[in-house]
């Protein structure tokens, strides 16, 4: 038997090659791998001895030769193939051990040039892998160092490598080369700064975590991450305490983080079922947390709390008074960690660059039966200047609260209404089938948790335009004094007139934020 070994990742390769040699397998190798094996005392045949042609062009061409690919692709059960090999004096290759130039590692380096990235695109490696995998009945092809022991164990059995194992190894090859080629295509698209959606849509992800189950216990699930710079994103979080995150934990936490990234001042977002249930801003994270908690002390129980400043001892003590599933912060004081770790079931995550936003050309994906919906992320908050369409202008404080309400409503499931006063969400109405229900729900929540007076002088945001003036009337009755909404309804004038009649201000954004 002959094995061709050419690897970029050399972990375990010397031990594997030695075991193959002990089993009587002849080793063929190239370039750096040849040198590594030879220095370790493995008897190695150089690739040029097999091809009869020297490696050339700085190693760009070494395995692209008939003596290699005929030896890989010849079907042993086909007499004509074997006859041709004999006539051409070409020997078969029975095992291929190849992993590819480190393209991913190269493009993730800061400041990498296009020339360096392209030089790390492997050509001969994928070609050998595909040749060997296509002829899997006769060739065992190993792309993953974790499979070295499997191959050795089967060879030691005396029965050779089984067909089932060869097919398993073959399937890993095509997954590996597809992943590799997709990384290259994605890099090329980014280099061209092409923001258009392509005719064929291909993305690749790497598994971060296998999960016990999905949304429900009868569903299988795993967490995968994109192969890009993930600074500030959930896939780059470091877990400091608690059991592993579930499917729902990750989905809900991601929603909270995306809202948090809208704020620069000290802010705390409490989230439940991917909707915000309380948001507070303040001079410090403690003040922000108290506001977020008081917004809805019922829903925050068992929820997720994220913040954009270091979590201190005082805030940790306050959080520890209730049960929350997850806390996320850029960092924790030593004492805060000690306090929070006293609860076994809380998960503590640190995301160092928590305010870093996704690239605006990132994709949002939604799977539907038989297909996938793809869009760029909702990266903008406003389309331009806000327009005051009423006689009354908002006050300075109302303007601050309107912008905060607009940030929150952007990340609340449609139909959505949010009410804000003095840097605190006081009512959130998410996911209703009509807008007036969302409005009434937000008002009812404010009354329940903060009292009727909390609505006096408050501001309200709607993720889409008002088709009728009913939400304005409900807001006026509650004591709300300023509204922000996209505008664009054929009945906008009804809402504007209602605001004027109640001495309220209304701003149009000319941009909606549906979130389904």
C-alpha positions as CSV (number, residue, x, y, z in Angstrom):
1,X,0.0,0.0,0.0
2,X,1.0,3.6,-0.6
3,X,0.0,6.7,1.2
4,X,0.4,10.3,0.0
5,X,0.7,12.7,2.9
6,X,0.7,16.5,2.4
7,X,-0.7,18.5,5.3
8,X,-0.8,22.1,6.5
9,X,-2.0,21.1,10.0
10,X,0.8,18.8,11.2
11,X,-0.8,17.9,14.5
12,X,-0.4,14.2,15.0
13,X,1.0,13.6,11.5
14,X,4.4,12.2,12.6
15,X,2.8,9.6,14.9
16,X,0.3,8.7,12.2
17,X,3.0,8.3,9.5
18,X,5.1,6.1,11.8
19,X,2.2,3.8,12.5
20,X,1.4,3.5,8.8
21,X,5.1,2.6,8.1
22,X,5.0,0.0,10.9
23,X,2.0,-1.6,9.0
24,X,4.1,-1.7,5.8
25,X,2.6,1.3,4.1
26,X,5.0,3.3,1.8
27,X,4.9,7.0,2.5
28,X,5.0,9.6,-0.3
29,X,5.1,13.3,0.7
30,X,5.7,16.9,-0.5
31,X,7.5,20.1,0.6
32,X,7.2,20.9,4.3
33,X,5.5,17.7,5.2
34,X,8.3,15.7,3.6
35,X,10.8,17.6,5.6
36,X,8.9,17.2,8.9
37,X,8.5,13.4,8.4
38,X,12.1,12.9,7.3
39,X,13.5,14.8,10.3
40,X,11.3,12.6,12.6
41,X,12.9,9.4,11.1
42,X,10.1,8.4,8.8
43,X,11.3,6.9,5.5
44,X,9.7,9.1,2.8
45,X,9.6,9.1,-1.0
46,X,9.5,12.6,-2.4
47,X,6.7,13.5,-4.8
48,X,9.2,14.3,-7.6
49,X,10.4,10.7,-7.5
50,X,6.8,9.6,-8.2
51,X,6.1,12.2,-10.9
52,X,9.5,12.3,-12.5
53,X,9.1,16.1,-12.5
54,X,10.5,18.7,-10.0
55,X,8.3,20.8,-7.8
56,X,8.2,24.2,-9.5
57,X,6.8,27.8,-9.3
58,X,7.6,28.1,-5.6
59,X,5.7,24.9,-4.9
60,X,2.6,25.9,-6.7
61,X,2.9,22.9,-8.9
62,X,3.9,19.5,-7.4
63,X,1.0,17.1,-7.3
64,X,-0.9,18.1,-10.4
65,X,0.5,15.2,-12.5
66,X,-1.0,12.1,-14.2
67,X,1.3,9.8,-12.1
68,X,-0.6,11.1,-9.0
69,X,-4.1,11.4,-10.3
70,X,-4.2,8.3,-12.3
71,X,-3.0,6.4,-9.2
72,X,-5.9,7.9,-7.3
73,X,-8.7,7.7,-9.9
74,X,-8.0,4.2,-11.3
75,X,-10.8,1.9,-10.4
76,X,-9.3,-1.4,-9.2
77,X,-12.3,-3.4,-10.3
78,X,-12.0,-2.1,-13.9
79,X,-9.5,-4.3,-15.8
80,X,-9.0,-1.6,-18.5
81,X,-8.0,1.0,-15.9
82,X,-5.5,-1.4,-14.3
83,X,-4.1,-2.4,-17.7
84,X,-3.5,1.3,-18.6
85,X,-1.7,1.9,-15.3
86,X,0.5,-1.1,-16.0
87,X,1.3,0.2,-19.5
88,X,2.0,3.7,-18.2
89,X,4.1,2.3,-15.3
90,X,1.9,4.1,-12.7
91,X,1.3,2.7,-9.3
92,X,-1.9,3.1,-7.3
93,X,-2.2,5.3,-4.2
94,X,-4.3,3.8,-1.5
95,X,-4.4,6.4,1.2
96,X,-4.5,10.2,0.9
97,X,-3.8,12.4,3.9
98,X,-4.3,16.0,3.0
99,X,-5.4,19.2,4.7
100,X,-5.3,22.5,3.0
101,X,-3.4,25.8,3.1
102,X,-4.6,27.9,6.0
103,X,-6.8,30.3,4.0
104,X,-9.3,30.9,6.9
105,X,-6.5,31.7,9.4
106,X,-4.9,34.0,6.8
107,X,-7.9,36.1,6.0
108,X,-8.8,36.5,9.7
109,X,-5.4,38.2,10.4
110,X,-5.6,41.9,10.8
111,X,-4.3,43.9,7.8
112,X,-3.8,40.8,5.5
113,X,-3.3,41.9,1.9
114,X,-5.2,40.5,-1.0
115,X,-1.9,39.1,-2.4
116,X,-1.2,37.1,0.7
117,X,-4.8,35.8,0.9
118,X,-4.7,34.6,-2.6
119,X,-1.4,32.9,-2.2
120,X,-3.0,30.9,0.5
121,X,-5.6,29.4,-1.8
122,X,-4.7,25.7,-2.1
123,X,-5.0,24.2,-5.6
124,X,-3.3,20.8,-5.6
125,X,-4.7,19.8,-2.2
126,X,-8.4,20.1,-3.1
127,X,-7.7,18.4,-6.4
128,X,-6.1,15.4,-4.7
129,X,-8.9,15.3,-2.2
130,X,-11.6,15.3,-4.8
131,X,-9.9,12.7,-6.9
132,X,-9.4,10.3,-4.0
133,X,-12.9,10.9,-2.6
134,X,-14.5,10.2,-6.0
135,X,-12.8,6.8,-6.0
136,X,-13.6,6.2,-2.3
137,X,-14.2,2.4,-3.0
138,X,-10.5,2.0,-3.5
139,X,-8.9,5.0,-1.8
140,X,-9.2,6.1,1.9
141,X,-8.9,9.9,2.1
142,X,-8.3,11.5,5.4
143,X,-8.8,15.3,5.8
144,X,-9.3,15.4,9.6
145,X,-6.5,14.5,12.1
146,X,-9.2,13.2,14.4
147,X,-9.7,10.3,12.0
148,X,-6.1,9.1,12.2
149,X,-6.8,6.6,14.9
150,X,-9.8,5.2,13.1
151,X,-7.7,4.5,10.0
152,X,-4.9,2.8,12.0
153,X,-7.4,0.7,14.0
154,X,-9.0,-0.6,10.9
155,X,-5.7,-1.3,9.2
156,X,-4.6,-3.2,12.3
157,X,-7.7,-5.4,12.2
158,X,-6.2,-7.2,9.1
159,X,-9.4,-6.6,7.1
160,X,-8.3,-3.3,5.7
161,X,-10.3,-0.1,5.8
162,X,-14.0,-0.9,5.5
163,X,-16.2,0.5,2.7
164,X,-18.4,2.2,5.2
165,X,-15.4,4.0,6.7
166,X,-14.1,5.0,3.3
167,X,-17.5,6.5,2.4
168,X,-17.6,8.3,5.8
169,X,-14.2,9.8,5.1
170,X,-15.2,10.6,1.5
171,X,-18.3,12.6,2.7
172,X,-16.1,14.6,5.1
173,X,-13.9,15.6,2.2
174,X,-16.6,17.1,0.1
175,X,-18.0,19.0,3.2
176,X,-14.4,20.2,3.8
177,X,-13.8,21.4,0.2
178,X,-17.2,23.0,0.0
179,X,-16.5,24.9,3.2
180,X,-13.1,25.9,1.9
181,X,-14.4,27.1,-1.5
182,X,-17.2,29.0,0.2
183,X,-14.7,30.9,2.4
184,X,-12.8,31.9,-0.8
185,X,-15.9,33.0,-2.6
186,X,-17.1,35.1,0.4
187,X,-13.7,36.7,0.7
188,X,-13.7,37.6,-3.0
189,X,-17.1,39.2,-2.6
190,X,-16.0,41.3,0.3
191,X,-12.9,42.4,-1.6
192,X,-15.0,43.5,-4.5
193,X,-17.2,45.4,-1.9
194,X,-20.2,43.8,-3.7
195,X,-23.3,44.6,-1.7
196,X,-25.7,42.9,-4.1
197,X,-27.4,39.6,-3.3
198,X,-25.9,36.9,-5.5
199,X,-27.7,34.7,-8.0
200,X,-26.7,31.7,-6.0
201,X,-26.5,32.0,-2.2
202,X,-23.9,30.0,-0.3
203,X,-22.6,30.6,3.2
204,X,-20.5,28.4,5.5
205,X,-20.5,28.1,9.3
206,X,-18.5,26.3,11.9
207,X,-20.0,24.4,14.8
208,X,-19.5,26.1,18.2
209,X,-21.7,24.0,20.3
210,X,-23.9,20.8,20.1
211,X,-27.1,21.4,22.1
212,X,-29.2,19.1,24.2
213,X,-32.2,20.1,22.1
214,X,-33.8,23.0,20.1
215,X,-36.7,25.3,20.8
216,X,-38.5,22.2,22.2
217,X,-37.0,18.9,23.7
218,X,-38.0,16.9,20.6
219,X,-35.9,19.1,18.2
220,X,-32.2,18.6,17.5
221,X,-30.0,21.8,17.5
222,X,-26.5,23.1,17.3
223,X,-24.9,26.6,17.4
224,X,-22.8,27.5,14.4
225,X,-20.7,30.7,13.8
226,X,-19.8,32.6,10.7
227,X,-16.1,32.5,9.7
228,X,-15.6,36.3,10.0
229,X,-14.4,38.7,12.7
230,X,-16.9,38.2,15.4
231,X,-15.8,40.9,17.8
232,X,-18.6,42.1,20.0
233,X,-21.0,39.3,18.8
234,X,-22.5,36.5,20.8
235,X,-20.4,33.9,19.0
236,X,-17.3,35.5,20.5
237,X,-18.6,35.5,24.1
238,X,-16.6,33.9,26.9
239,X,-18.7,32.0,29.4
240,X,-17.5,32.6,32.9
241,X,-20.1,30.6,34.9
242,X,-23.1,28.3,34.5
243,X,-24.3,25.5,32.3
244,X,-24.1,25.7,28.6
245,X,-26.5,28.0,26.7
246,X,-29.6,26.5,25.1
247,X,-31.1,27.2,21.7
248,X,-33.6,29.7,23.2
249,X,-30.9,31.3,25.4
250,X,-28.8,32.1,22.4
251,X,-31.7,33.4,20.3
252,X,-33.0,35.6,23.1
253,X,-29.6,36.9,24.1
254,X,-28.8,37.9,20.6
255,X,-31.9,40.0,20.4
256,X,-31.0,41.8,23.6
257,X,-27.4,42.4,22.4
258,X,-28.6,43.9,19.1
259,X,-30.7,46.4,20.9
260,X,-27.9,47.2,23.4
261,X,-25.6,48.1,20.5
262,X,-27.9,51.1,19.6
263,X,-26.8,52.9,22.8
264,X,-23.5,54.6,23.8
265,X,-24.5,55.8,27.3
266,X,-24.6,53.4,30.2
267,X,-27.5,51.1,29.3
268,X,-29.1,47.9,30.5
269,X,-31.5,45.8,28.4
270,X,-33.7,43.1,29.9
271,X,-35.1,40.6,27.5
272,X,-37.6,37.8,27.4
273,X,-38.4,35.5,24.5
274,X,-36.3,37.8,22.1
275,X,-38.4,40.9,23.0
276,X,-37.1,43.7,25.3
277,X,-39.1,43.8,28.6
278,X,-37.2,46.6,30.2
279,X,-34.6,49.1,29.1
280,X,-32.9,51.8,31.2
281,X,-30.2,54.4,30.6
282,X,-28.4,56.4,33.4
283,X,-25.3,57.9,34.7
284,X,-24.0,54.4,35.6
285,X,-24.9,50.8,35.1
286,X,-26.6,50.5,38.5
287,X,-29.0,53.4,37.7
288,X,-29.7,51.9,34.3
289,X,-30.3,48.4,35.8
290,X,-32.8,49.8,38.3
291,X,-34.7,51.5,35.6
292,X,-34.8,48.4,33.4
293,X,-35.9,46.2,36.3
294,X,-38.7,48.6,37.4
295,X,-40.0,48.8,33.8
296,X,-41.3,45.3,34.2
297,X,-40.3,43.4,37.4
298,X,-42.5,40.4,36.4
299,X,-41.1,39.7,33.0
300,X,-37.5,40.1,33.9
301,X,-37.7,37.1,36.2
302,X,-36.0,34.2,34.3
303,X,-35.0,36.6,31.6
304,X,-31.7,37.9,30.2
305,X,-29.9,41.1,31.3
306,X,-27.2,42.7,29.1
307,X,-25.2,45.9,29.7
308,X,-22.6,48.0,28.0
309,X,-20.4,48.8,31.0
310,X,-18.5,46.7,33.5
311,X,-20.8,45.0,36.0
312,X,-19.9,46.3,39.5
313,X,-20.6,44.9,43.0
314,X,-23.6,47.1,43.7
315,X,-25.4,46.1,40.5
316,X,-24.5,42.4,41.0
317,X,-26.1,42.5,44.5
318,X,-29.3,44.0,42.9
319,X,-29.4,41.4,40.1
320,X,-28.9,38.6,42.6
321,X,-32.1,39.5,44.4
322,X,-34.1,37.7,41.6
323,X,-33.5,34.8,39.2
324,X,-32.2,35.7,35.8
325,X,-31.0,33.1,33.2
326,X,-28.2,35.0,31.7
327,X,-26.1,38.1,32.4
328,X,-23.9,39.6,29.7
329,X,-21.4,42.4,30.2
330,X,-18.1,43.6,28.7
331,X,-16.4,42.8,32.0
332,X,-17.1,42.1,35.7
333,X,-15.4,43.4,38.8
334,X,-13.9,40.6,41.0
335,X,-16.5,41.1,43.7
336,X,-19.4,41.2,41.2
337,X,-18.3,37.8,39.8
338,X,-18.1,36.3,43.3
339,X,-21.6,37.5,44.1
340,X,-23.2,36.3,40.9
341,X,-21.4,32.9,41.0
342,X,-23.1,32.2,44.3
343,X,-26.1,31.1,42.2
344,X,-25.4,27.8,40.4
345,X,-28.0,28.2,37.6
346,X,-27.1,31.7,36.3
347,X,-25.0,31.9,33.2
348,X,-22.4,34.7,33.0
349,X,-21.0,35.8,29.7
350,X,-18.3,38.4,28.9
351,X,-18.1,40.1,25.5
352,X,-15.1,42.4,25.4
353,X,-16.1,44.6,22.6
354,X,-19.8,44.5,23.3
355,X,-20.6,47.8,21.5
356,X,-19.1,46.7,18.2
357,X,-21.9,46.4,15.6
358,X,-22.3,43.9,12.8
359,X,-21.1,44.9,9.4
360,X,-24.0,46.6,7.7
361,X,-23.7,44.2,4.8
362,X,-24.2,41.2,7.0
363,X,-27.1,38.9,6.2
364,X,-30.3,38.2,8.1
365,X,-31.6,34.7,7.2
366,X,-35.1,33.2,7.7
367,X,-35.7,29.6,6.7
368,X,-39.0,28.8,5.1
369,X,-40.2,25.4,3.9
370,X,-38.2,24.6,0.7
371,X,-36.2,27.8,0.7
372,X,-34.6,30.7,2.6
373,X,-35.3,34.4,2.8
374,X,-32.1,36.5,2.7
375,X,-31.8,40.2,3.5
376,X,-29.1,42.6,4.7
377,X,-29.5,43.4,8.4
378,X,-31.5,46.4,9.6
379,X,-28.4,48.4,10.3
380,X,-29.9,51.9,10.1
381,X,-31.8,53.8,12.8
382,X,-33.0,56.8,10.9
383,X,-33.0,57.6,7.2
384,X,-32.2,61.3,7.6
385,X,-33.6,64.4,9.4
386,X,-36.6,63.8,11.7
387,X,-39.7,65.8,10.6
388,X,-42.0,67.4,13.2
389,X,-45.4,67.3,11.5
390,X,-47.5,68.8,14.3
391,X,-47.8,72.4,15.6
392,X,-46.1,71.5,18.8
393,X,-42.4,70.8,18.9
394,X,-41.0,68.2,21.3
395,X,-39.0,69.4,24.3
396,X,-35.4,68.5,24.7
397,X,-36.2,65.7,27.1
398,X,-39.0,64.4,24.9
399,X,-36.6,64.3,22.0
400,X,-34.1,62.2,23.9
401,X,-36.9,59.9,25.0
402,X,-38.4,59.7,21.5
403,X,-35.0,58.5,20.1
404,X,-34.7,56.0,22.9
405,X,-38.2,54.7,22.2
406,X,-37.4,54.5,18.5
407,X,-34.3,52.4,19.2
408,X,-36.3,50.0,21.4
409,X,-39.2,49.6,19.0
410,X,-36.7,48.8,16.2
411,X,-35.8,45.6,18.1
412,X,-39.3,44.7,19.2
413,X,-41.5,42.2,17.3
414,X,-44.1,43.7,15.1
415,X,-46.7,45.1,15.6
416,X,-44.7,47.0,18.2
417,X,-45.3,50.0,20.4
418,X,-42.8,51.3,23.0
419,X,-43.3,54.0,25.7
420,X,-40.3,55.8,27.2
421,X,-39.9,58.5,29.9
422,X,-36.8,60.0,31.4
423,X,-34.4,57.3,29.9
424,X,-36.6,54.4,30.9
425,X,-38.9,52.1,29.0
426,X,-42.2,52.2,30.9
427,X,-44.4,50.1,28.5
428,X,-43.7,47.7,25.7
429,X,-46.3,46.1,23.5
430,X,-44.7,43.5,21.2
431,X,-46.0,41.1,18.6
432,X,-49.7,42.0,18.4
433,X,-51.8,41.3,15.3
434,X,-53.0,44.9,15.2
435,X,-51.4,48.2,16.3
436,X,-54.0,49.4,18.7
437,X,-53.7,46.2,20.7
438,X,-49.9,46.8,21.0
439,X,-50.6,50.4,22.0
440,X,-53.1,49.4,24.7
441,X,-50.8,46.6,26.0
442,X,-47.9,49.1,26.4
443,X,-50.1,51.5,28.2
444,X,-51.5,48.8,30.5
445,X,-48.0,47.6,31.4
446,X,-46.9,51.1,32.4
447,X,-50.0,51.6,34.6
448,X,-49.5,48.1,36.2
449,X,-45.9,48.5,37.1
450,X,-45.3,52.3,37.4
451,X,-48.8,53.8,37.9
452,X,-51.0,56.1,35.8
453,X,-48.9,59.1,36.6
454,X,-45.9,57.5,34.9
455,X,-47.5,58.1,31.5
456,X,-47.8,61.9,32.0
457,X,-45.3,63.5,29.7
458,X,-44.1,60.1,28.3
459,X,-43.2,59.5,24.6
460,X,-44.4,56.7,22.3
461,X,-42.8,55.0,19.3
462,X,-44.5,52.8,16.6
463,X,-42.4,50.5,14.3
464,X,-44.7,51.3,11.4
465,X,-47.2,54.0,10.5
466,X,-50.6,54.5,12.1
467,X,-53.4,53.5,9.7
468,X,-55.9,55.2,11.9
469,X,-55.8,57.8,14.7
470,X,-56.9,55.3,17.4
471,X,-53.3,54.9,18.8
472,X,-53.0,58.7,19.1
473,X,-56.3,58.9,20.9
474,X,-55.3,56.1,23.3
475,X,-51.9,57.8,23.9
476,X,-53.5,61.2,24.6
477,X,-56.0,59.7,27.0
478,X,-53.1,58.1,28.9
479,X,-51.2,61.4,29.2
480,X,-48.5,60.7,26.5
481,X,-47.2,64.0,25.0
482,X,-45.0,63.0,22.0
483,X,-45.0,60.4,19.4
484,X,-42.5,59.1,16.8
485,X,-43.5,57.0,13.8
486,X,-42.5,56.4,10.2
487,X,-45.5,58.1,8.6
488,X,-46.6,57.2,5.1
489,X,-50.2,56.2,5.6
490,X,-52.8,57.7,3.3
491,X,-54.5,58.7,6.6
492,X,-51.5,60.5,8.2
493,X,-53.5,63.7,8.5
494,X,-56.0,62.0,10.8
495,X,-53.1,61.2,13.2
496,X,-51.6,64.7,12.8
497,X,-54.9,66.4,13.5
498,X,-55.5,64.2,16.5
499,X,-52.1,65.2,17.9
500,X,-52.8,68.9,17.3
501,X,-56.2,68.6,19.0
502,X,-54.5,67.1,22.1
503,X,-51.5,69.5,22.0
504,X,-49.1,66.6,21.3
505,X,-46.0,66.6,19.1
506,X,-45.4,64.0,16.4
507,X,-42.3,63.2,14.5
508,X,-42.0,61.3,11.2
509,X,-38.9,59.2,10.5
510,X,-39.7,58.2,6.9
511,X,-38.3,54.7,7.8
512,X,-40.1,51.7,9.3
513,X,-38.7,48.9,11.4
514,X,-40.8,45.8,10.9
515,X,-39.4,42.8,12.8
516,X,-41.2,39.6,12.1
